[in-house]
Amino acid sequence: MQFKLLLPISFFILIASYAKSQDTIYRKDNTTIRAKEILINENEIEYKRFDDASGIIRTISLSEVDKIKYENGQEKKIKSAKGKEMIIDKNSLWNNNSTSNINSSSEKKEKKETIEKNIVTIGPRYQSLKNHASSHISIGAWGGGFGISTPVGKRTKSITYKISALYGSEEIQNDYPTTLGQGEIYLLSEESQTFVFKNFVTWDWRIKISNKSFFAPAIGLAMNLSTSSYEDYFVYEKYLNGNYVRDIYYDSDEPFLFDLGLVIGFDLILKPIGVEIKYDTPDNSLLFGINAAF
């Protein structure tokens, strides 16, 4: 008789224990899912069905879920698709895989964010500049520059603005000629200098190399604001009063010019260092830069 009474009692205890050891996912359409080993990711929930604990991992979008009620009676309201939480059976082998999945997801997100961020560059520049006052001379010029690159579109492209200030000067000194042909003009000396503000606006393609580095081919518009000057001293021979005589004359100019043209080239960002090589048509030469990139 006692055995007969214990049998239904044990059955009900087993049923109560079975019902208590499950988590429940409440969907917004008022249906429920009995689940085990729930993992809340950034945009979805991973779980195993309670009645198929050794089966496949299933997923459901966070936007479809209202709340989760855990086996201990605690409830979690699903408000947004942000944050991560993991409640998993300690003896489950899936725990290791899930942790690995979270780390992998975090690493991917970190890599994605690294290439998506704005890139600021600052450093020295060198370029052979035209002297617009004395166009037959190009001057090696040094200076510095600053730039900022902002990702756009699918985050693999960016718009970059860079400004550089460069200055160069050159002096030519020649010996006084011992012989000079009739009508011949000979350059004794020249002092030439150029100062330019360079503005580049480019469209770049970011080709990722590693977590903190990428190669970016670029094409865009060059806007150069420059001032140039030169002072020349010439000697020449002329016929005067029946005799050939020599004379020295002085020439100078100081134009102020604004040039528009094309710029093409690339940036190589290997944080915290960047290398820049650009060709701009107003000066018809290459610009070289080494930058601090952050």
C-alpha angles and dihedrals in degrees: 000000000000090000091054091053094047094053098066091039091054090047093055092046090052092049091049091049090048092051092045096053095063133087120223127216112205112206124207090244088065095253123123137216122208105219147170133203097021118196119188111206131181097278106006147028122243118205146150121235112254091230091049103041093156093047134093126310111255129199137210128184117253089229089066096052127086101181146332124232114202127212091255091060097256118133130211119201113214106222105157145358094259132101133030132248131174127195110173139160106266092222094051118111087209089073091075092047092049093051089050090050091052092049091047091049091049092049092050090049091049091051091047092050092048094060093039096058125100112265119216119195131188131169150102124315136200130192140154104243132200118242100220092194092056103024096184090071130071118195128211104235133191130197145122139268146198129206143174127201121199121194117234139175112010090358092254091093131058144184114231131195120192131177124192133181116205133179130187137170135184136187128202121195121182130183119256107264118248092201129032129178123231110282092005118142119207126194111231099177143345132192112195132176139171134192121188140178109210121201119188123185110184142172109226135195112214112215108188119229102171142335094298104018140071143164116236122192110199141195128180151108127319119205114185124187110191145166122200135182140179139181117203131187117197134184120206139169122236138174111249128170093344094312137093109239134176125234137181123218134184128224131183143163138181112193124180113210142180116204131190123197149128126294124196132169141091147267123222111201116196099163126264088018130055132188122205130192118175134168116208123190098216090068096025092221144092124271117211124199138174113199144188103233124201 
